[in-house]
């Protein structure tokens, strides 16, 4: 205890890391006793490691024991969430729940913790709920909480909430400007989910989408890619104007990241006149002056752009073959669409991974 006191700062405001974790561990064990549940051995081991190394725990892993002796009660989520709130533990960044059944009340309590409201906020940036039996209501409630949270990554693999559950999730994630990664592998999603996911990606900031192990088939996969490509093309047409006749596809020029300096010759070639060129130079000069003024202050980090800018799209094991509803013509249509339409997407190599089977 003497050693711990020495590590406190002179004003006594900063608590020792080991003391914080020890207090958290005791509170968690007490909550498990009150709810007649088993403590998560994985979580307890990680807490003990943090105490020994005097490190703050930022990643919570809640999982059942590998071997169960006798009739032990199950590991549940409620004690952990209650401990986080009671101890006002605001250092957590990742919350992983593996193979633990979550009912509607559990998900509602989780949503309250994720939402950045009230005096105390818990800025989790990633949640991973694997094989938790989440139903349609729970997935919709979780989607509503994302808009007021700090989440940038959501992993919901092995939760079979079907197309209807995805519809509720998409309602909450629509026009989200901070979520970058969404994983819905083995969620029993069918062909109708293709258009839902396409609209979601087109109207959010999602960059990585993992859909392995579903049943989108050729129909759903085509709807997903076509919706994103069409949306990107429409955005490009609005940017350049439908009256402009480019030598190459305008959406390709827009989404390939054409420099502003390269746009000036394009505008002049459309016969907009000398005045347009002068105005363009004035705009450039004013931008330079403004940029010099901005250098004095700290530049704020801009939020991700809401646009169909996928970096990774995984579609392995989705029935994209000749055995679906579209028979043999389906794979041909999908392959043709990938070749023709992906140039409308911002899929700059080498970061793009398009895996389908």
RODO-2510 file (C-alpha; in nm, 4 decimals, decimal comma):
residues 357
     n   res          X          Y          Z
     1     x     0,0000     0,0000     0,0000
     2     x     0,2917     0,2334     0,0674
     3     x     0,4176     0,1813    -0,2821
     4     x     0,0786     0,2726    -0,4212
     5     x     0,0655     0,5948    -0,2202
     6     x     0,3997     0,7086    -0,3594
     7     x     0,2669     0,6872    -0,7108
     8     x    -0,0095     0,9363    -0,6422
     9     x     0,0553     1,2871    -0,7664
    10     x     0,1310     1,5642    -0,5200
    11     x    -0,2203     1,7082    -0,5268
    12     x    -0,3751     1,3669    -0,4709
    13     x    -0,6157     1,4013    -0,7619
    14     x    -0,4847     1,1169    -0,9726
    15     x    -0,5680     0,7703    -0,8479
    16     x    -0,3250     0,4860    -0,8878
    17     x    -0,4040     0,2592    -1,1839
    18     x    -0,3871    -0,0583    -0,9768
    19     x    -0,6320     0,0835    -0,7229
    20     x    -0,8809     0,1672    -0,9974
    21     x    -0,8649    -0,1809    -1,1483
    22     x    -0,8807    -0,3557    -0,8095
    23     x    -1,1887    -0,1568    -0,7189
    24     x    -1,3448    -0,2410    -1,0537
    25     x    -1,2719    -0,6130    -1,0063
    26     x    -1,4251    -0,6240    -0,6579
    27     x    -1,7337    -0,4405    -0,7807
    28     x    -1,7729    -0,6816    -1,0733
    29     x    -1,7432    -0,9881    -0,8503
    30     x    -1,9970    -0,8385    -0,6102
    31     x    -2,2433    -0,7718    -0,8951
    32     x    -2,2053    -1,1297    -1,0187
    33     x    -2,2905    -1,2543    -0,6708
    34     x    -2,5980    -1,0341    -0,6492
    35     x    -2,7260    -1,1528    -0,9879
    36     x    -2,6411    -1,5204    -0,9178
    37     x    -2,4182    -1,5408    -1,2248
    38     x    -2,0675    -1,6700    -1,2916
    39     x    -1,7763    -1,4308    -1,3310
    40     x    -1,6084    -1,4299    -1,6708
    41     x    -1,2689    -1,5951    -1,6255
    42     x    -1,1363    -1,4162    -1,9346
    43     x    -1,2319    -1,0767    -1,7977
    44     x    -1,0935    -1,1537    -1,4505
    45     x    -0,7608    -1,2698    -1,5970
    46     x    -0,7288    -0,9503    -1,8001
    47     x    -0,8058    -0,7413    -1,4932
    48     x    -0,5373    -0,9203    -1,2905
    49     x    -0,2839    -0,8612    -1,5687
    50     x    -0,3661    -0,4911    -1,5660
    51     x    -0,3178    -0,4808    -1,1887
    52     x     0,0239    -0,6470    -1,2169
    53     x     0,1380    -0,4266    -1,5043
    54     x    -0,0337    -0,1139    -1,3703
    55     x    -0,2187    -0,0629    -1,6973
    56     x    -0,5690     0,0617    -1,7666
    57     x    -0,8021    -0,1956    -1,9198
    58     x    -0,9442    -0,0626    -2,2471
    59     x    -1,0728    -0,3861    -2,4033
    60     x    -1,3400    -0,5873    -2,2235
    61     x    -1,3817    -0,9509    -2,3312
    62     x    -1,6816    -1,1284    -2,1826
    63     x    -1,6947    -1,5000    -2,2648
    64     x    -1,8200    -1,8206    -2,1019
    65     x    -1,5677    -2,0621    -1,9488
    66     x    -1,4175    -2,3204    -2,1821
    67     x    -1,5116    -2,6026    -1,9461
    68     x    -1,8085    -2,5977    -1,7115
    69     x    -1,7893    -2,7888    -1,3841
    70     x    -2,1280    -2,8989    -1,2549
    71     x    -2,4356    -2,6778    -1,2730
    72     x    -2,2715    -2,3364    -1,2675
    73     x    -2,4905    -2,0341    -1,3461
    74     x    -2,4215    -1,8663    -1,6816
    75     x    -2,2023    -1,5649    -1,7500
    76     x    -2,4233    -1,2636    -1,8223
    77     x    -2,3669    -0,9060    -1,9376
    78     x    -2,5591    -0,7169    -1,6695
    79     x    -2,2916    -0,7295    -1,3925
    80     x    -2,0275    -0,5834    -1,6237
    81     x    -2,2499    -0,2986    -1,7438
    82     x    -2,3580    -0,2211    -1,3873
    83     x    -1,9943    -0,2138    -1,2736
    84     x    -1,8944     0,0195    -1,5565
    85     x    -2,1704     0,2621    -1,4592
    86     x    -2,1260     0,2345    -1,0810
    87     x    -1,7491     0,2867    -1,1019
    88     x    -1,7860     0,5450    -1,3782
    89     x    -1,5159     0,3641    -1,5705
    90     x    -1,4641     0,5844    -1,8773
    91     x    -1,1475     0,4205    -2,0132
    92     x    -1,3114     0,1409    -2,2120
    93     x    -1,2667     0,1476    -2,5903
    94     x    -1,3725    -0,2021    -2,6994
    95     x    -1,6485    -0,4269    -2,5670
    96     x    -1,6468    -0,7887    -2,6878
    97     x    -1,9230    -1,0318    -2,5888
    98     x    -1,8722    -1,3844    -2,7216
    99     x    -2,1262    -1,6690    -2,7139
   100     x    -2,3371    -1,5188    -2,4350
   101     x    -2,7137    -1,4968    -2,4787
   102     x    -2,8445    -1,1390    -2,4685
   103     x    -3,2118    -1,0663    -2,4086
   104     x    -3,3911    -0,7428    -2,4932
   105     x    -3,3184    -0,5906    -2,1523
   106     x    -2,9465    -0,6650    -2,1881
   107     x    -2,9319    -0,4885    -2,5242
   108     x    -3,1333    -0,1949    -2,3888
   109     x    -2,8868    -0,1564    -2,0993
   110     x    -2,5960    -0,1798    -2,3436
   111     x    -2,7520     0,0888    -2,5629
   112     x    -2,7810     0,3220    -2,2631
   113     x    -2,4102     0,2767    -2,1864
   114     x    -2,3128     0,3391    -2,5493
   115     x    -2,5179     0,6556    -2,5834
   116     x    -2,3114     0,9629    -2,4973
   117     x    -2,5731     1,1238    -2,2766
   118     x    -2,5835     1,2366    -1,9170
   119     x    -2,3000     1,3555    -1,6968
   120     x    -2,0814     1,0494    -1,7518
   121     x    -2,0012     0,9209    -2,1007
   122     x    -1,8456     0,5884    -2,1945
   123     x    -1,6753     0,6419    -2,5324
   124     x    -1,6611     0,2858    -2,6652
   125     x    -1,5417     0,2897    -3,0262
   126     x    -1,5972    -0,0810    -3,1003
   127     x    -1,8499    -0,3440    -2,9957
   128     x    -1,8293    -0,7088    -3,0922
   129     x    -2,1341    -0,9245    -3,0201
   130     x    -2,0655    -1,2750    -3,1529
   131     x    -2,3347    -1,5436    -3,1402
   132     x    -2,5475    -1,3657    -2,8799
   133     x    -2,8923    -1,4597    -3,0144
   134     x    -2,9890    -1,0981    -3,0849
   135     x    -3,3444    -1,0701    -3,2209
   136     x    -3,5145    -0,8095    -3,4405
   137     x    -3,6167    -0,5766    -3,1562
   138     x    -3,2699    -0,5806    -3,0010
   139     x    -3,0896    -0,5087    -3,3266
   140     x    -3,3214    -0,2153    -3,3959
   141     x    -3,2648    -0,0742    -3,0455
   142     x    -2,8906    -0,1071    -3,0931
   143     x    -2,9113     0,0757    -3,4248
   144     x    -3,0877     0,3705    -3,2620
   145     x    -2,8096     0,4032    -3,0047
   146     x    -2,5296     0,4187    -3,2624
   147     x    -2,6176     0,7696    -3,3812
   148     x    -2,5484     0,9154    -3,0351
   149     x    -2,2437     0,7007    -2,9569
   150     x    -1,8716     0,7062    -3,0405
   151     x    -1,8778     0,3740    -3,2272
   152     x    -1,6649     0,3389    -3,5392
   153     x    -1,6777    -0,0425    -3,5643
   154     x    -1,9671    -0,2873    -3,5099
   155     x    -1,9280    -0,6663    -3,5371
   156     x    -2,2503    -0,8703    -3,5171
   157     x    -2,1386    -1,2017    -3,6657
   158     x    -2,3382    -1,5211    -3,6048
   159     x    -2,6571    -1,3411    -3,4966
   160     x    -2,9390    -1,4609    -3,7228
   161     x    -3,1655    -1,1560    -3,7147
   162     x    -3,2646    -1,2039    -4,0821
   163     x    -3,3648    -0,9358    -4,3346
   164     x    -3,6198    -0,7758    -4,1026
   165     x    -3,3598    -0,7251    -3,8323
   166     x    -3,1232    -0,5683    -4,0844
   167     x    -3,3978    -0,3263    -4,1852
   168     x    -3,4213    -0,2010    -3,8267
   169     x    -3,0434    -0,1718    -3,7989
   170     x    -3,0207     0,0267    -4,1223
   171     x    -3,2804     0,2756    -3,9962
   172     x    -3,0541     0,3616    -3,7041
   173     x    -2,7336     0,3717    -3,9091
   174     x    -2,8706     0,5843    -4,1942
   175     x    -2,6633     0,8983    -4,2619
   176     x    -2,4172     0,8013    -3,9879
   177     x    -2,0940     0,9966    -4,0349
   178     x    -1,8629     0,8083    -3,7951
   179     x    -1,9234     0,4327    -3,8321
   180     x    -1,6485     0,2980    -4,0607
   181     x    -1,6644    -0,0818    -4,0224
   182     x    -1,9695    -0,3103    -4,0185
   183     x    -1,9458    -0,6892    -4,0022
   184     x    -2,2605    -0,9006    -4,0501
   185     x    -2,1157    -1,2426    -4,1280
   186     x    -2,3401    -1,5475    -4,0942
   187     x    -2,6514    -1,3471    -4,0040
   188     x    -2,8829    -1,5406    -4,2410
   189     x    -2,9368    -1,2417    -4,4694
   190     x    -3,1201    -1,3142    -4,7942
   191     x    -3,1452    -1,1416    -5,1346
   192     x    -3,3711    -0,8583    -5,0037
   193     x    -3,0829    -0,7411    -4,7828
   194     x    -2,8773    -0,6438    -5,0880
   195     x    -3,0706    -0,3247    -5,1603
   196     x    -3,0882    -0,2388    -4,7884
   197     x    -2,7112    -0,2669    -4,7539
   198     x    -2,6530    -0,0761    -5,0769
   199     x    -2,8615     0,2157    -4,9553
   200     x    -2,6895     0,2036    -4,6155
   201     x    -2,3389     0,2200    -4,7635
   202     x    -2,4384     0,4929    -5,0090
   203     x    -2,5812     0,7136    -4,7349
   204     x    -2,3274     0,6593    -4,4567
   205     x    -1,9522     0,6722    -4,3952
   206     x    -1,9034     0,2933    -4,3914
   207     x    -1,5765     0,1940    -4,5612
   208     x    -1,5390    -0,1763    -4,4698
   209     x    -1,8334    -0,4154    -4,5115
   210     x    -1,8046    -0,7858    -4,4249
   211     x    -2,0941    -1,0105    -4,5330
   212     x    -1,9397    -1,3579    -4,5517
   213     x    -2,1600    -1,6596    -4,4916
   214     x    -2,4996    -1,5143    -4,5800
   215     x    -2,7409    -1,6000    -4,8616
   216     x    -2,7467    -1,2842    -5,0719
   217     x    -2,7129    -1,4880    -5,3922
   218     x    -2,6578    -1,3126    -5,7232
   219     x    -2,9727    -1,1045    -5,6843
   220     x    -2,8761    -0,9509    -5,3509
   221     x    -2,5103    -0,9045    -5,4460
   222     x    -2,6086    -0,7303    -5,7703
   223     x    -2,8536    -0,5034    -5,5866
   224     x    -2,5826    -0,4125    -5,3357
   225     x    -2,3232    -0,3167    -5,5960
   226     x    -2,5694    -0,1583    -5,8396
   227     x    -2,7277     0,0640    -5,5748
   228     x    -2,3899     0,1955    -5,4638
   229     x    -2,2688     0,2465    -5,8211
   230     x    -2,5894     0,4231    -5,9276
   231     x    -2,5767     0,6504    -5,6260
   232     x    -2,2133     0,7379    -5,6944
   233     x    -2,2908     0,8095    -6,0594
   234     x    -2,5809     1,0375    -5,9658
   235     x    -2,3568     1,2231    -5,7230
   236     x    -2,1044     1,2738    -6,0020
   237     x    -2,3686     1,4036    -6,2409
   238     x    -2,4903     1,6528    -5,9825
   239     x    -2,1311     1,7633    -5,9265
   240     x    -2,0478     1,8265    -6,2924
   241     x    -2,3947     1,8958    -6,4305
   242     x    -2,5878     1,6822    -6,6756
   243     x    -2,5274     1,9273    -6,9601
   244     x    -2,1514     1,8759    -6,9603
   245     x    -2,0330     1,6206    -7,2135
   246     x    -1,7119     1,4698    -7,0788
   247     x    -1,4872     1,2579    -7,2911
   248     x    -1,4760     1,0058    -7,0092
   249     x    -1,7209     0,9072    -6,7416
   250     x    -1,7732     1,2072    -6,5056
   251     x    -1,8249     0,9900    -6,1993
   252     x    -1,4903     0,8253    -6,2633
   253     x    -1,3180     1,1642    -6,2731
   254     x    -1,4938     1,2700    -5,9543
   255     x    -1,4321     0,9573    -5,7483
   256     x    -1,0752     0,9005    -5,8619
   257     x    -0,9830     1,2109    -5,6643
   258     x    -0,9159     1,4543    -5,9516
   259     x    -0,7174     1,7536    -5,8292
   260     x    -0,8802     2,0965    -5,8342
   261     x    -0,6082     2,2163    -6,0673
   262     x    -0,7150     1,9534    -6,3200
   263     x    -1,0759     2,0744    -6,3167
   264     x    -0,9922     2,4199    -6,4542
   265     x    -0,8993     2,3022    -6,8069
   266     x    -1,2132     2,0891    -6,8125
   267     x    -1,4322     2,3909    -6,7341
   268     x    -1,2595     2,6011    -6,9989
   269     x    -1,2959     2,3280    -7,2598
   270     x    -1,6726     2,3413    -7,2158
   271     x    -1,6758     2,7005    -7,3482
   272     x    -1,7722     2,8748    -7,0243
   273     x    -1,5758     3,1806    -7,1337
   274     x    -1,2952     3,4043    -7,0142
   275     x    -1,4976     3,5397    -6,7215
   276     x    -1,5275     3,1913    -6,5771
   277     x    -1,1497     3,1537    -6,5906
   278     x    -1,1007     3,4842    -6,4100
   279     x    -1,3544     3,3877    -6,1464
   280     x    -1,1781     3,0567    -6,1059
   281     x    -0,8453     3,2328    -6,0469
   282     x    -1,0080     3,4623    -5,7907
   283     x    -1,1502     3,1635    -5,6081
   284     x    -0,8101     2,9934    -5,6010
   285     x    -0,6400     3,3101    -5,4743
   286     x    -0,9037     3,3594    -5,2050
   287     x    -0,8627     2,9974    -5,0984
   288     x    -0,4863     3,0457    -5,0643
   289     x    -0,5388     3,3558    -4,8490
   290     x    -0,7936     3,1764    -4,6343
   291     x    -0,5645     2,8774    -4,5904
   292     x    -0,2855     3,1023    -4,4625
   293     x    -0,5189     3,2442    -4,2003
   294     x    -0,6300     2,8982    -4,0930
   295     x    -0,2716     2,7881    -4,0283
   296     x    -0,2627     3,0055    -3,7169
   297     x    -0,5244     2,7944    -3,5388
   298     x    -0,5439     2,4203    -3,4803
   299     x    -0,7026     2,2339    -3,7670
   300     x    -0,9970     2,0208    -3,6563
   301     x    -1,0186     1,6667    -3,7825
   302     x    -1,2953     1,6459    -4,0402
   303     x    -1,5526     1,3661    -4,0006
   304     x    -1,5599     1,0915    -4,2639
   305     x    -1,7505     1,1767    -4,5792
   306     x    -2,0994     1,0325    -4,6249
   307     x    -2,0616     0,8702    -4,9664
   308     x    -2,0275     0,5247    -5,1276
   309     x    -1,6508     0,4986    -5,0758
   310     x    -1,5964     0,1307    -4,9951
   311     x    -1,2457     0,0055    -4,9228
   312     x    -1,3339    -0,3566    -4,8411
   313     x    -1,6318    -0,5671    -4,9442
   314     x    -1,6318    -0,9349    -4,8455
   315     x    -1,9016    -1,1573    -5,0003
   316     x    -1,7558    -1,5057    -4,9599
   317     x    -1,9957    -1,8001    -4,9198
   318     x    -2,3092    -1,6114    -5,0282
   319     x    -2,4480    -1,8487    -5,2884
   320     x    -2,3274    -1,6374    -5,5797
   321     x    -2,3400    -1,9307    -5,8194
   322     x    -2,5697    -2,0984    -6,0696
   323     x    -2,7871    -2,2637    -5,8056
   324     x    -2,9847    -1,9570    -5,6990
   325     x    -3,3084    -1,8116    -5,8284
   326     x    -3,1379    -1,6667    -6,1363
   327     x    -2,9849    -2,0007    -6,2384
   328     x    -2,6726    -1,9869    -6,4556
   329     x    -2,7274    -1,6360    -6,5841
   330     x    -2,6931    -1,4918    -6,2315
   331     x    -2,3145    -1,5282    -6,1949
   332     x    -2,2656    -1,3843    -6,5430
   333     x    -2,4775    -1,0814    -6,4565
   334     x    -2,2911    -1,0325    -6,1289
   335     x    -1,9484    -1,0572    -6,2949
   336     x    -2,0510    -0,8140    -6,5679
   337     x    -2,1867    -0,5698    -6,3117
   338     x    -1,8667    -0,5848    -6,1066
   339     x    -1,6590    -0,5134    -6,4174
   340     x    -1,8817    -0,2321    -6,5441
   341     x    -2,0046    -0,0597    -6,2297
   342     x    -1,7196    -0,0714    -5,9798
   343     x    -1,5420     0,2078    -6,1667
   344     x    -1,8129     0,4356    -6,0238
   345     x    -1,6984     0,3470    -5,6721
   346     x    -1,3995     0,4894    -5,4912
   347     x    -1,2197     0,1567    -5,4754
   348     x    -0,8634     0,2804    -5,5068
   349     x    -0,6201    -0,0120    -5,4967
   350     x    -0,4490    -0,1660    -5,3135
   351     x    -0,6853    -0,1185    -5,0175
   352     x    -0,9907    -0,2636    -5,1898
   353     x    -1,0764    -0,6262    -5,1277
   354     x    -1,3745    -0,7631    -5,3194
   355     x    -1,4213    -1,1270    -5,2240
   356     x    -1,7226    -1,3168    -5,3528
   357     x    -1,8204    -1,6768    -5,3998
***
